[in-house]
Amino acid sequence: MIRVEEVQNSLLPLIGWEQNHDISEIKLSKSLTKSESGLYYQQAHPLLTLKNLDSIAPDFKNYAYLDFGVDYAKDKGYKKGEIVKFNDNLYKALQNVEAGISPEDNTQGYWEETTPFSEWLEGKTRASIQKAITRFLSEKMLNGNYKPLCESKVLFDLAGRISDRVQNRGRLVGFEIVPARTKGVTVKLNRIGVQFTKRGTYTLYLMHSDSPEPIQTISITKQKDGSLEWFTPKDDIILPYMGGSWYLCYLQSELPSESQAIKKDYDWSKGPCSSCSRTEAILWKAWSPYLEIHPFYVSSEHYKKEEELQLWDIQNNTYTYDNNFGLNLDVTVSCDLTDFIIEQRTLFLDALQLQMAADMLREFAYNPSVRTNRHSINASRVDILYELDGDSAALKKSGINYRLDNAIKAIRLVTRGIDRICQPCSNNGIKYRAV
């Protein structure tokens, strides 16, 4: 699991495209020419030139792609990534732009001049970055160095008895949720289960111990009295481990009139008895290695809510391990390597260059829209495929794809065993063979 856009945004300026100053009709945006490493994609292979890339790009002069830029309006704001037409040129917003900040008044770096070719090339570059990262993750999974942890498991099975009601005392109650204390472990709340005596609208708050205000406010409309009902949040609820704790809670004072939570007979301080309920024991064994759940309450004098709930002093939490306060969760626990990839992005330099070269050479060989002109590729399809795949009959392997395989293997070996949960060391034992 990775956050694709964050990875692409981080790795995009790592390697740049070198502007060929002898090609007046091909102009790249500044963001594409930026190179944090000092490396450029053209260095990966001699055929990877702007002339050759231009020959397989769409013919923008006769292409509807020119219509994607909207005319700039002074009284309108623009989101990051939107493209506008201004004085017969195209500009892309590098951040959210408030109304009135025009491309000609660009003192704070809101806008960047761009071209259709630059946008096409950036899309190709982002696709190659994603392909290289996806291949890295796939190979780690195949070799047992990266694994999914817990897929769509509920905390406990079945519902509580109607008679097991929680008295309303004006408290703040809910779950303290702590993902495994290692970088990369991420919890997703697929569904939230609620069991209360009355139907109506219930408000839940998602808090974090480092944030004074709610991360998310969740409104749930319960349709039946007394039953356990499951709700899928409109927006994804992702809980990465970032230190501290997450809190999914509600205020008893905000419950519908005469409504009470129905608790589940469950001991949260230890695992369930396997001989009492085999299903619940299996569920607990699936999620408990990667997730801690601590039911808690806070007395009314220790929290405050004006316009919205404010984070309380968590030292005032009282933990009650025999009460779920009418809540249940359907969770998926997975490894999110986004932060690791961003922090160690220089490890991917060779792989990114070679992936880009492999993708573009393959497109040179097979793209049916290549245009024959003075900028056309000066190599045959056979020659290009040889550069890609090498000679299968040769004793010594070669080619871009062979070098790319080795680059991905090198990253996998370097990153093996650096984390006990998300990137464990795979020990396949010793194999004995006859000689």
QUIPENOR-V199225 format. One line per field, one symbol per residue. burial: 1 if it has 16 or more other ideal C-beta (glycine too) atoms within 10 Angstrom, else 0. A space follows every 50 residues. Layout:
BEGIN
burial->???
END
This chain:
BEGIN
burial->11100011011101111110000001011011000000111101101111 11111110000000000010010000010001111000011111001000 11100000011101111111110111011111101110110000110011 00111110110000110000111111111100111111111111111010 01011111000001000101010001011010100010111000111111 11011000111111010100010000100110110111011011111100 01100000101100001001001111111111111111111000101111 11111111111111100001000010101000011011110000000011 10111011001100110010111100000000000
END
